[in-house]
Amino acid sequence: MTTLLFQADSYLREFDAMVTATDDGARTVTLDQTAFYPGGGGQPHDTGTLRAGERSWPVERVEKRGGEVVHLLGGDGPLPEPGEAVRGKLDWERRYRLMRTHTAMHVLCGAIWREFGAQVTGGQMYLDRARMDFELDDLNPERVRQIEERANAAIAAGAPVTVRILPREEAFAIPDLIRTKINLLPEGIAEVRVVSVGELDTQADGGTHVADAREVGGIRVVGTRSKGKINKRLEVELIDG
């Protein structure tokens, strides 16, 4: 089983690991531990490089398969062998932007939950924007303006982002832990990773985040869509600088 280093430290940019399996045909390697996020929960996978001595390979895609994390490598030439030591390096600009975006989504979710009690029905992050769908019957311009203002006020005020790994029973004793319409946590999972943005938002979550909401910078609502009678979409982008 691959140790997921990003779950304890989202700011880890480089790491050492041992190759545990190689598939030359698929050009994939599995490591005993990794800081590369394999994607999930609407957050895209990381990219970067793996190096072994003087040889290096671009990490083009990362996937979780059962308890293992598989790294798809580009380039030519033979892959590192099982038992070989490698050093991984993340594309930090990509990762950090996704961290900011993911925390922004939690701030947005918390603001909407507090105001309307609306559950999330879907979401996806991209490098230039993100979308979230909510169980809302209306997203008129005034409501959108209020949501944007409240989210940005929370970001400007700042709040520490904390991560806890809790036994399943203890985690589910937290009120409103699951903000999604459908509970996506596997039934057999014994421990739950819980991410909190101050007192604004607490959710079960496996992704990477910034340490404080201020690092988000700000968000701008760039579009809305109706996905149904009680299902509305907000499209947002980060405000840089």
ROROGU-714705 format. One line per 10 residues: number of its first residue (from 1); for each residue x, y, z of N, C-alpha, C. Coordinates in Angstrom, 3 decimals, always signed. Atoms other than C-alpha are relative to their C-alpha. Layout:
% ROROGU-714705
NUM) X/Y/Z/X/Y/Z/X/Y/Z | ...
This chain:
% ROROGU-714705
1) +0.846/-1.194/+0.000/+0.000/+0.000/+0.000/+0.886/+1.250/+0.000 | -0.796/-1.222/+0.114/+1.396/+3.391/-1.009/-0.311/+0.959/+1.143 | +0.187/-1.026/-1.020/+1.922/+5.877/+1.836/-0.242/+1.335/-0.689 | +0.409/-1.250/+0.652/+0.195/+9.136/+0.884/+0.566/+1.179/+0.772 | -0.680/-1.075/-0.723/+2.599/+11.850/+1.958/-0.768/+1.307/-0.030 | +0.730/-1.269/+0.130/+0.351/+14.665/+0.726/-1.104/+0.137/+1.026 | +1.075/-0.094/-0.987/-2.276/+13.775/+3.305/+0.472/+0.668/+1.284 | -0.542/-0.621/-1.208/+0.010/+14.933/+6.110/+0.639/+1.350/-0.286 | -0.712/-1.242/+0.321/+1.885/+17.714/+4.274/-0.261/+0.376/-1.454 | +0.334/-0.437/+1.359/+0.356/+19.445/+1.261/+1.114/+0.826/-0.633
11) -1.054/-0.880/+0.503/+3.462/+21.653/+0.947/+1.278/-0.755/-0.361 | -1.163/+0.804/+0.349/+5.894/+18.780/+0.345/+0.170/+0.007/-1.521 | -0.218/-0.147/+1.440/+7.391/+19.523/-3.068/+0.873/-1.112/-0.582 | -0.889/+1.065/+0.442/+10.067/+16.795/-3.285/+0.025/-1.097/+1.058 | -0.010/+1.124/-0.936/+10.373/+13.356/-1.717/+0.830/-1.141/-0.568 | -0.717/+1.210/+0.394/+12.398/+10.149/-1.799/-0.922/-1.197/+0.173 | +0.861/+1.173/-0.051/+10.769/+6.799/-2.466/+0.722/-1.195/-0.607 | -0.507/+1.234/+0.584/+11.378/+3.192/-3.503/-1.028/-0.538/-0.974 | +0.892/+0.610/+0.988/+9.930/+1.625/-6.627/-0.407/-1.385/+0.499 | +0.500/+1.311/-0.433/+7.712/-1.320/-5.685/-0.498/-0.841/-1.163
21) +0.467/+0.753/+1.170/+6.407/-2.275/-9.142/+0.172/+0.858/-1.242 | -0.167/-0.667/+1.284/+7.011/-1.420/-12.797/-0.767/-0.757/-1.075 | +0.670/+0.595/+1.167/+4.883/-2.031/-15.893/+0.551/+0.707/-1.231 | -0.655/-0.635/+1.143/+7.029/-1.342/-18.947/-0.976/+0.272/-1.138 | +0.955/-0.186/+1.088/+4.142/-1.788/-21.389/-0.884/+1.215/+0.204 | +0.858/-1.145/-0.316/+1.924/+0.739/-19.648/+0.809/+1.230/+0.404 | -0.912/-1.057/-0.455/+4.944/+2.846/-18.627/-0.468/+0.601/+1.326 | +0.412/-0.446/-1.330/+3.819/+3.009/-15.020/+0.933/-0.579/+1.053 | -0.730/+0.486/-1.168/+5.637/+2.704/-11.714/-0.838/+0.266/+1.239 | +0.643/-0.147/-1.300/+4.303/+2.230/-8.219/+1.091/+0.204/+1.037
31) -0.988/-0.351/-1.013/+6.142/+3.679/-5.227/-0.496/-0.394/+1.382 | +0.409/+0.314/-1.375/+6.194/+2.818/-1.531/-0.620/+1.202/+0.688 | +0.617/-1.218/-0.522/+5.287/+6.455/-0.792/+0.045/+1.064/-1.082 | +0.053/-1.034/+1.035/+4.347/+9.499/-2.848/-0.633/+1.276/+0.523 | +0.626/-1.303/-0.257/+3.562/+13.200/-2.608/-0.872/+0.422/-1.169 | +0.842/-0.313/+1.154/+1.823/+13.140/-6.009/-1.453/-0.339/+0.325 | +1.422/+0.238/-0.232/-1.937/+13.564/-5.598/-0.576/-0.727/-1.211 | +0.470/+0.805/+1.122/-3.690/+10.908/-7.726/-1.332/+0.433/-0.598 | +1.299/-0.460/+0.493/-6.843/+12.919/-8.361/-1.126/-0.593/+0.819 | +1.160/+0.458/-0.758/-10.232/+12.576/-6.726/-0.677/+1.154/+0.697
41) +0.752/-1.054/-0.662/-12.980/+14.642/-5.150/-0.081/+1.277/-0.805 | +0.053/-1.176/+0.860/-12.953/+16.974/-8.134/+1.340/+0.664/-0.222 | -1.326/-0.593/+0.155/-9.242/+17.789/-7.767/+0.816/-0.817/-0.986 | -0.815/+0.732/+0.966/-7.030/+16.860/-10.763/+1.284/-0.545/+0.621 | -1.256/+0.603/-0.441/-3.904/+14.737/-10.388/+1.166/+0.977/-0.166 | -1.230/-0.780/+0.122/-0.447/+16.212/-9.939/+0.823/-0.469/-1.196 | -1.024/+0.369/+0.974/+2.358/+16.197/-12.499/+1.355/+0.410/+0.566 | -1.329/-0.349/-0.471/+6.122/+16.560/-12.152/+1.032/-0.903/-0.623 | -1.062/+0.862/+0.516/+9.218/+14.396/-12.519/+0.405/-1.031/+1.048 | -0.686/+0.986/-0.827/+10.821/+11.246/-11.128/+1.440/-0.069/-0.487
51) -1.416/+0.079/+0.361/+14.612/+10.979/-11.040/+0.647/-1.161/+0.738 | -0.828/+1.046/-0.603/+16.956/+8.061/-10.420/+1.413/+0.208/-0.531 | -1.346/-0.326/+0.456/+20.591/+9.116/-10.581/-0.040/+1.077/-1.070 | -0.020/-0.956/+1.100/+21.151/+10.864/-13.917/-1.208/-0.132/-0.923 | +1.178/+0.222/+0.853/+17.929/+9.510/-15.445/-1.219/+0.687/+0.613 | +1.230/-0.620/-0.498/+14.608/+11.329/-15.197/-1.138/-0.257/-0.973 | +1.202/+0.250/+0.779/+11.053/+10.864/-16.410/-1.081/+1.008/+0.392 | +1.135/-0.845/-0.364/+8.113/+13.277/-16.613/-1.148/-0.851/+0.528 | +1.205/+0.651/-0.534/+5.166/+12.211/-14.456/-1.196/+0.673/-0.662 | +1.061/-0.593/+0.814/+2.243/+12.751/-16.831/-1.392/-0.212/+0.584
61) +1.296/+0.260/-0.621/-0.600/+11.216/-14.873/+0.207/-0.849/+1.247 | -0.082/+0.765/-1.241/-1.188/+9.749/-11.417/-1.392/-0.526/+0.313 | +1.288/+0.619/-0.282/-3.967/+7.321/-10.484/+0.092/-0.857/+1.257 | +0.077/+0.909/-1.136/-5.053/+5.483/-7.360/-0.731/-1.260/-0.440 | +0.587/+1.292/+0.347/-5.737/+1.802/-7.926/+0.012/-0.876/+1.239 | +0.053/+0.687/-1.272/-6.933/+0.150/-4.773/+0.796/+0.769/+1.032 | -0.820/-0.671/-0.993/-4.378/+0.913/-2.093/+1.308/+0.528/-0.549 | -1.247/-0.435/+0.611/-1.620/+1.760/-4.569/-0.205/+1.261/-0.834 | +0.006/-1.159/+0.876/-0.767/+4.986/-6.404/+0.944/-0.291/-1.161 | -0.739/+0.337/+1.207/+0.389/+4.441/-9.992/+0.369/+1.291/-0.728
71) -0.520/-1.186/+0.681/+2.541/+7.021/-11.814/+0.281/-0.351/-1.455 | -0.228/+0.208/+1.430/+2.387/+7.139/-15.612/+1.127/+0.924/-0.438 | -1.196/-0.757/+0.349/+5.776/+8.224/-16.946/+0.122/+0.178/-1.510 | -0.285/-0.268/+1.392/+6.599/+9.857/-20.261/+1.470/-0.225/-0.294 | -1.393/+0.145/+0.372/+9.897/+9.974/-22.077/+0.300/-1.349/-0.618 | -0.452/+1.242/+0.621/+11.915/+7.186/-23.682/+0.931/-0.748/+0.947 | -0.964/+0.760/-0.782/+14.143/+4.467/-22.340/-0.644/-0.797/+1.109 | +0.532/+0.882/-1.045/+13.737/+1.894/-19.578/-0.427/+0.762/+1.243 | +0.505/-0.589/-1.237/+11.813/+2.701/-16.419/+0.841/-0.466/+1.182 | -0.709/+0.469/-1.192/+13.277/+2.448/-12.927/-0.529/-1.378/+0.420
81) +0.344/+1.370/-0.367/+13.274/-1.121/-11.577/-0.519/-0.080/+1.428 | +0.407/+0.214/-1.392/+11.548/-2.444/-8.450/+1.213/-0.092/+0.918 | -1.107/-0.055/-0.931/+13.800/-1.811/-5.473/+0.923/+1.182/-0.207 | -0.855/-1.141/+0.299/+15.393/+1.245/-7.091/-0.505/+1.248/+0.721 | +0.349/-1.248/-0.682/+15.470/+4.533/-5.178/-0.223/+1.103/-1.032 | +0.307/-1.114/+0.895/+13.909/+7.552/-6.897/-0.314/+1.237/+0.836 | +0.394/-1.260/-0.638/+13.268/+11.192/-6.077/-1.076/+0.647/-0.845 | +1.111/-0.640/+0.697/+9.982/+12.795/-6.987/-0.009/+1.494/+0.234 | +0.116/-1.457/-0.106/+9.478/+16.482/-7.670/-1.291/+0.423/-0.662 | +1.290/-0.448/+0.511/+6.066/+18.075/-8.107/+0.134/+1.245/-0.863
91) +0.197/-1.280/+0.672/+5.094/+20.749/-10.602/-0.716/+0.878/+1.024 | +0.547/-0.707/-1.153/+4.627/+23.138/-7.695/-0.994/+1.087/-0.400 | +0.931/-1.048/+0.426/+2.954/+25.954/-9.606/-1.391/-0.579/-0.229 | +1.288/+0.670/+0.238/+0.207/+23.552/-10.729/-0.634/-0.431/+1.329 | +0.539/+0.509/-1.260/-0.175/+21.925/-7.302/-0.509/+1.131/+0.885 | +0.396/-1.062/-0.913/-0.273/+25.186/-5.356/-1.264/+0.701/-0.479 | +1.222/-0.610/+0.518/-2.908/+26.663/-7.651/-1.213/-0.883/+0.309 | +1.095/+0.908/-0.315/-5.048/+23.570/-7.153/-0.292/-0.019/+1.496 | +0.217/-0.111/-1.438/-4.531/+23.822/-3.391/-0.836/+1.231/+0.319 | +0.771/-1.225/-0.218/-5.780/+27.410/-3.450/-1.442/-0.173/-0.468
101) +1.338/+0.199/+0.546/-8.714/+26.412/-5.625/-0.826/-0.912/+0.895 | +0.748/+0.949/-0.832/-9.668/+23.480/-3.403/-0.473/+0.659/+1.293 | +0.414/-0.703/-1.215/-9.669/+25.617/-0.271/-1.079/+1.029/-0.315 | +1.038/-0.953/+0.404/-11.683/+28.259/-2.137/-1.351/-0.684/-0.116 | +1.260/+0.735/+0.133/-14.298/+25.610/-2.901/-0.609/-0.315/+1.369 | +0.514/+0.268/-1.345/-14.570/+24.753/+0.789/-0.548/+1.278/+0.637 | +0.528/-1.278/-0.502/-14.982/+28.428/+1.682/-1.353/+0.288/-0.638 | +1.258/-0.225/+0.711/-17.684/+28.754/-0.970/-1.093/-0.921/+0.527 | +0.953/+0.968/-0.511/-19.379/+25.610/+0.248/-0.480/+0.379/+1.388 | +0.370/-0.392/-1.353/-19.281/+26.813/+3.848/-0.907/+1.217/+0.018
111) +0.822/-1.210/+0.052/-20.713/+30.215/+2.955/-1.422/-0.327/-0.456 | +1.325/+0.350/+0.517/-23.583/+28.688/+0.988/-0.741/-0.892/+0.980 | +0.645/+0.865/-0.989/-24.250/+26.031/+3.618/-0.576/+0.837/+1.153 | +0.467/-0.824/-1.119/-24.513/+28.646/+6.354/-1.191/+0.865/-0.380 | +1.070/-0.903/+0.423/-26.769/+30.907/+4.326/-1.260/-0.731/-0.437 | +1.156/+0.662/+0.614/-29.003/+28.406/+2.555/-0.183/-1.462/+0.412 | +0.082/+1.416/-0.352/-28.272/+24.937/+4.001/-0.009/-0.898/-1.218 | +0.051/+0.733/+1.269/-27.704/+23.769/+0.422/+1.144/-0.999/-0.099 | -1.006/+1.029/+0.190/-25.874/+20.513/-0.237/+0.647/+0.120/-1.376 | -0.728/+0.021/+1.264/-23.301/+20.047/-2.980/-0.459/-1.199/-0.819
121) +0.419/+1.085/+0.882/-24.485/+17.982/-5.952/+1.061/-0.359/-1.033 | -1.075/+0.314/+0.932/-21.251/+18.061/-7.955/+1.047/+1.095/+0.020 | -1.057/-0.997/+0.056/-17.984/+19.854/-8.546/+1.204/-0.511/-0.756 | -1.219/+0.344/+0.717/-14.782/+19.926/-10.557/+0.929/+1.198/-0.002 | -1.019/-1.039/+0.042/-11.543/+21.906/-10.404/+0.814/-0.120/-1.275 | -0.893/-0.079/+1.145/-9.445/+23.005/-13.352/+1.109/+0.986/+0.364 | -1.081/-0.922/-0.304/-6.270/+25.056/-13.543/-0.424/+1.455/-0.099 | +0.397/-1.396/+0.197/-8.092/+28.203/-14.653/-1.333/+0.355/+0.648 | +1.314/-0.281/-0.574/-11.461/+27.847/-12.921/-0.478/-1.233/+0.766 | +0.625/+1.137/-0.670/-13.758/+25.592/-10.925/-1.507/+0.172/-0.072
131) +1.462/-0.066/-0.043/-17.423/+24.742/-10.737/-0.490/-0.795/+1.195 | +0.688/+0.756/-1.040/-19.720/+23.651/-7.947/-1.489/+0.086/-0.244 | +1.443/+0.076/+0.140/-23.320/+22.534/-8.180/-0.626/-0.149/+1.378 | +0.657/-0.006/-1.301/-25.687/+23.122/-5.276/-1.490/-0.285/-0.147 | +1.439/+0.257/-0.039/-29.179/+22.051/-4.323/-0.722/+1.309/+0.337 | +0.625/-1.310/-0.131/-30.589/+25.534/-4.870/-1.056/+0.167/-1.090 | +1.049/-0.229/+0.999/-33.724/+26.672/-6.633/+0.204/+1.302/-0.769 | -0.148/-1.303/+0.648/-32.417/+30.107/-7.576/+1.417/+0.532/+0.196 | -1.273/-0.716/-0.073/-29.174/+31.906/-8.367/-0.148/+1.305/-0.771 | +0.178/-1.294/+0.649/-30.368/+35.373/-9.277/+1.230/+0.871/+0.246
141) -1.211/-0.816/-0.111/-27.736/+38.121/-9.706/+0.268/+0.544/+1.397 | -0.198/-0.530/-1.344/-28.294/+39.577/-6.240/+0.499/-1.083/+0.947 | -0.441/+1.110/-0.842/-27.906/+36.197/-4.581/+1.450/-0.366/-0.324 | -1.377/+0.296/+0.408/-24.746/+35.530/-6.592/+0.961/+1.031/+0.566 | -0.849/-1.064/-0.550/-23.325/+38.896/-5.533/+0.225/-0.216/+1.491 | -0.120/+0.217/-1.437/-24.024/+38.112/-1.875/+0.909/-1.179/+0.307 | -0.842/+1.180/-0.205/-22.411/+34.681/-2.126/+1.463/+0.347/-0.237 | -1.373/-0.380/+0.322/-19.299/+36.127/-3.771/+0.570/+0.898/+1.098 | -0.472/-0.920/-1.040/-19.029/+38.903/-1.165/+0.301/-0.737/+1.301 | -0.195/+0.715/-1.262/-19.407/+36.540/+1.776/+1.190/-0.945/-0.077
151) -1.160/+0.880/+0.165/-16.879/+34.073/+0.403/+1.288/+0.811/+0.054 | -1.210/-0.818/+0.012/-14.341/+36.833/-0.235/+0.267/+0.642/+1.354 | -0.187/-0.536/-1.352/-14.927/+38.335/+3.206/+0.630/-1.059/+0.900 | -0.562/+1.088/-0.798/-14.169/+34.938/+4.755/+1.457/-0.249/-0.380 | -1.381/+0.178/+0.456/-11.019/+34.601/+2.632/+0.886/+1.116/+0.544 | -0.779/-1.144/-0.473/-9.832/+38.099/+3.560/+0.223/-0.054/+1.512 | -0.117/+0.085/-1.456/-10.492/+37.473/+7.253/+1.013/-1.064/+0.403 | -0.935/+1.079/-0.281/-8.397/+34.330/+7.092/-0.561/-0.997/+0.987 | +0.372/+1.074/-0.920/-8.880/+31.031/+8.874/+0.971/-1.144/-0.212 | -0.930/+1.118/+0.157/-6.494/+28.167/+9.580/-0.699/-1.213/-0.614
161) +0.523/+1.229/+0.589/-7.005/+25.047/+7.491/+0.681/-1.164/+0.717 | -0.553/+1.094/-0.802/-6.552/+21.982/+9.695/-0.465/-1.345/-0.554 | +0.282/+1.358/+0.476/-6.459/+18.275/+8.881/+0.075/-0.952/+1.187 | +0.011/+1.024/-1.041/-7.418/+15.453/+11.244/-0.347/-1.348/-0.623 | +0.360/+1.360/+0.386/-7.502/+11.696/+10.720/-0.736/-0.601/+1.192 | +0.829/+0.440/-1.121/-10.360/+10.380/+12.861/-0.580/-1.387/-0.259 | +0.743/+1.247/+0.165/-11.901/+6.970/+13.515/-1.369/+0.299/-0.611 | +1.246/-0.227/+0.733/-15.004/+6.597/+11.353/-1.144/+0.441/+0.917 | +1.106/-0.317/-0.906/-17.410/+6.659/+14.312/+0.125/+1.414/+0.553 | -0.216/-1.343/-0.533/-15.857/+9.822/+15.749/-0.236/+1.050/-1.073
171) +0.178/-0.961/+1.092/-15.809/+11.546/+12.364/-1.469/+0.226/-0.307 | +1.407/-0.137/+0.367/-19.461/+10.830/+11.661/-0.858/+0.557/+1.129 | +0.704/-0.693/-1.085/-20.409/+12.280/+15.036/+0.041/+1.509/-0.209 | -0.078/-1.425/+0.305/-19.461/+15.688/+13.559/-1.243/+0.395/-0.804 | +1.207/-0.402/+0.748/-22.669/+17.470/+12.458/+0.338/+0.460/-1.413 | -0.098/-0.454/+1.394/-23.030/+17.926/+8.689/+1.382/-0.259/-0.600 | -1.323/+0.318/+0.535/-19.683/+16.250/+7.945/-0.045/-0.206/-1.508 | +0.145/+0.270/+1.429/-20.931/+15.152/+4.533/-0.880/+1.087/-0.606 | +0.742/-1.103/+0.608/-21.961/+18.197/+2.496/-0.492/-0.342/-1.412 | +0.437/+0.396/+1.336/-22.494/+16.294/-0.740/-1.336/-0.721/+0.082
181) +1.316/+0.636/+0.052/-25.927/+15.049/-1.759/+0.117/-1.506/+0.147 | -0.253/+1.427/-0.093/-24.487/+11.541/-2.102/+1.275/-0.206/+0.813 | -1.170/+0.309/-0.814/-22.103/+10.140/+0.525/+0.933/-0.898/-0.814 | -0.935/+0.727/+0.849/-19.046/+9.053/-1.499/+1.038/-0.793/+0.794 | -0.963/+0.737/-0.803/-17.098/+7.568/+1.434/-0.318/-1.495/-0.052 | +0.231/+1.450/+0.017/-16.639/+3.790/+1.081/-0.484/-0.498/+1.355 | +0.574/+0.517/-1.236/-18.569/+1.778/+3.667/+1.061/-0.562/+0.942 | -0.955/+0.701/-0.842/-15.531/-0.133/+4.890/+1.141/+0.843/+0.529 | -1.135/-0.829/-0.418/-13.219/+2.820/+5.504/-0.023/+0.184/+1.517 | -0.061/-0.025/-1.464/-12.026/+2.759/+9.128/+0.324/+1.380/+0.535
191) -0.387/-1.344/-0.424/-10.554/+6.266/+9.309/-0.414/+1.018/-1.048 | +0.488/-1.056/+0.881/-11.799/+9.525/+7.838/+0.900/+1.223/+0.153 | -0.796/-1.230/-0.013/-9.658/+12.501/+6.874/-0.965/+1.184/-0.014 | +0.935/-1.115/-0.188/-11.460/+15.644/+8.053/+0.771/+1.314/-0.162 | -0.627/-1.291/+0.263/-10.537/+19.097/+6.724/-0.931/+1.112/+0.485 | +0.782/-1.132/-0.512/-11.698/+22.268/+8.495/+0.631/+1.310/-0.444 | -0.437/-1.365/+0.278/-11.462/+25.887/+7.372/-0.560/+0.855/+1.126 | +0.474/-0.702/-1.181/-11.682/+27.624/+10.724/-1.313/-0.595/+0.484 | +1.326/+0.440/-0.410/-15.265/+27.457/+11.929/-0.993/+0.061/-1.154 | +0.899/-0.187/+1.134/-16.668/+28.099/+8.457/-0.427/-1.312/-0.619
201) +0.302/+1.208/+0.757/-16.467/+24.624/+6.973/+0.790/-1.180/+0.548 | -0.639/+1.252/-0.388/-15.696/+21.065/+8.086/-0.603/-1.110/-0.837 | +0.476/+1.053/+0.879/-15.893/+18.167/+5.663/+0.983/-1.163/-0.039 | -0.858/+1.130/+0.336/-14.581/+14.702/+4.968/+0.612/+0.292/-1.365 | -0.661/-0.432/+1.230/-11.971/+15.329/+2.274/+1.384/-0.622/-0.088 | -1.297/+0.631/+0.173/-8.896/+13.645/+0.814/+0.999/+0.832/-0.769 | -0.846/-0.798/+0.870/-7.409/+16.511/-1.213/+1.012/+0.864/+0.724 | -1.045/-0.870/-0.544/-4.693/+19.109/-0.719/-0.511/+1.433/+0.113 | +0.495/-1.345/-0.307/-5.229/+22.581/+0.746/+1.141/+0.897/+0.442 | -0.936/-0.962/-0.565/-3.406/+25.760/+1.687/-0.148/+0.001/+1.513
211) -0.008/+0.012/-1.461/-2.611/+26.399/+5.347/-0.969/+1.006/+0.610 | +0.902/-1.030/-0.500/-4.818/+29.490/+5.696/-0.828/+0.531/-1.160 | +0.908/-0.470/+1.052/-7.805/+30.801/+3.757/+0.523/+1.242/-0.712 | -0.526/-1.215/+0.636/-5.949/+34.057/+3.068/+0.817/-0.323/-1.251 | -0.832/+0.370/+1.144/-3.682/+32.187/+0.648/-0.812/-0.171/-1.281 | +0.855/+0.106/+1.190/-6.649/+31.734/-1.687/+0.080/+1.287/-0.820 | -0.054/-1.297/+0.672/-6.462/+35.451/-2.495/-1.368/+0.600/-0.214 | +1.361/-0.457/+0.270/-10.068/+35.770/-3.604/-0.577/-0.796/-1.151 | +0.670/+0.680/+1.099/-12.638/+34.364/-5.994/-0.927/+0.963/-0.729 | +0.932/-0.783/+0.816/-14.768/+35.788/-8.773/-0.974/-0.975/-0.663
221) +0.997/+0.816/+0.691/-18.027/+34.252/-9.986/-0.031/+0.429/-1.458 | -0.084/-0.330/+1.430/-17.711/+34.066/-13.774/-1.153/-0.594/-0.799 | +1.135/+0.553/+0.728/-20.865/+32.161/-14.631/-0.914/-0.796/+0.904 | +0.975/+0.842/-0.688/-23.996/+30.409/-13.459/-0.781/-0.783/-1.043 | +0.829/+0.813/+0.895/-26.103/+27.669/-14.977/-1.053/-0.718/+0.816 | +1.017/+0.829/-0.616/-29.321/+25.906/-14.139/+0.162/-1.419/-0.507 | -0.135/+1.410/+0.349/-28.836/+22.145/-14.052/-1.259/-0.781/+0.332 | +1.261/+0.627/-0.370/-32.389/+21.465/-12.978/-0.792/+0.929/+0.894 | +0.886/-0.849/-0.806/-35.265/+22.836/-10.924/+0.641/+0.370/+1.328 | -0.662/-0.277/-1.278/-33.316/+22.521/-7.668/+1.448/-0.462/-0.116
231) -1.401/+0.343/+0.205/-29.779/+22.213/-8.987/+0.650/+1.106/-0.826 | -0.597/-1.154/+0.665/-27.721/+25.298/-9.814/+1.525/-0.044/+0.096 | -1.458/+0.045/+0.107/-24.091/+25.690/-10.877/+0.607/+1.393/+0.106 | -0.826/-1.210/-0.080/-21.587/+28.375/-9.901/+1.359/-0.310/-0.621 | -1.340/+0.118/+0.585/-18.450/+28.801/-12.003/+0.835/+1.153/+0.528 | -0.823/-1.013/-0.633/-15.617/+30.666/-10.304/+1.440/-0.109/-0.476 | -1.429/+0.000/+0.267/-12.009/+31.639/-10.866/+0.707/+0.705/+1.145 | -0.788/-0.648/-1.038/-9.242/+32.673/-8.502/+0.345/+1.424/-0.412 | -0.500/-1.350/+0.230/-8.302/+36.330/-8.154/+1.465/-0.004/+0.426 | -1.430/+0.007/-0.304/-4.505/+36.493/-8.348/+0.478/+1.395/+0.366
241) -0.608/-1.277/-0.375/-2.357/+39.181/-6.839/-0.761/+0.701/+1.066
